[in-house]
Amino acid sequence: MGTLETTTMNFLVVPAAEQSAAHWYALYTVPRHEKRVADQINQQGIACFLPLYRSVRRWKDRRKELALVLFPGYVFVRLPLQNRLRVLQLPGAVRLVTFNGQPAALPEEEIENLRSRLSCSRNIEPHPYLTVGRHVRVRSGPLQGLEGIVLRTKDRCRIVLSIHLIMRSVAVEVDDGDVEFIA
C-alpha cells in the first residue's frame, strides 16, 4: 500500500464578526460512526467532507475492497458557526474541535488540497502523525530495523540514528511510510 503524504492542518480561530460566514470545522464523532454522521449532515443540507481510502482485506475464502475512514473519529463540516447546533445534535456527533475553548476553523485551502490529492491518488492510507523528537524504527528499506529520533518531517522524514556504544549519530532521510513509532 502507498503512504499518506503528511499535510499540516493549521487551525484558525474565527473572530465573532466573521462567524456568520461558513468555515470548515473538524467534528469529532463517536468511534466508528463517521459515515453515519456524514450521511446525516448531508441530509440536513450542510456541506461535509469525509475522506476515505480503499483497502483490500483478505480472508481465507475471499478478498474484499473496503472504503475506510482516513481520519478515524473526524468528519469535516462547512457551516456558519451559529448553525453548529444543527450538527452537534445529530446522533454520533460529539463536539467541534476547539482551540482555547473556541471552535477552530480549518483553512479552506487545506481542505481543498486534501480533496484534490485524494481524488488523484490511489495510494493513500493513514499514517501515524510524525512529531519531532519521537522515537521511531525503520520498518522497510535498506535501513530496516534501525531505531532513531525524528529530527524533522518537512518534505521527507529526517531521523537521527545513533550508535550509543561509540557515541556517534548520523542523520538520514527516509520516506514517512518506512518508519513506525516505538512505544
Order of alpha helices (4+ residues) and beta strands (2+ residues): beta-beta-alpha-beta-beta-beta-beta-alpha-beta-beta-beta-alpha-beta-beta-beta-beta-beta
